[in-house]
């Protein structure tokens, strides 16, 4: 399991950590469970705990951008409300663009592993997984065009 220094965590996650000391060391799962893990205080469409973890996992630039874009798309599907089916198409479009971005950015460097890791981190509760799969069911029987070119935002 990858270790992340608590000094990095304090800097990246300071609004959520109380009593964090740079001499401590936390494993990644401990980091995910700390603070208010499902909040989005900066309202950028991604849970703050996932954003902080991706910021310390990927180097700034295209790698981090692709991981954040994919996490935002997964997070939007994890908040899907079946009572609002009109949102399903825009979520699906965001997902296909994000998948394309990850595969183009990480080409030759295990893009599937990156996508699966981010998806696993984001779908960390039964409720979030249920909403994600409700979105997938809502798209069953529909068609979409796979994007081409640069879909990274």
Helices and strands as residue ranges (DSSP letters): E 3-5, H 6-12, E 25-27, H 28-33, H 48-57, H 62-78, G 85-87, H 88-105, H 111-122, H 126-138
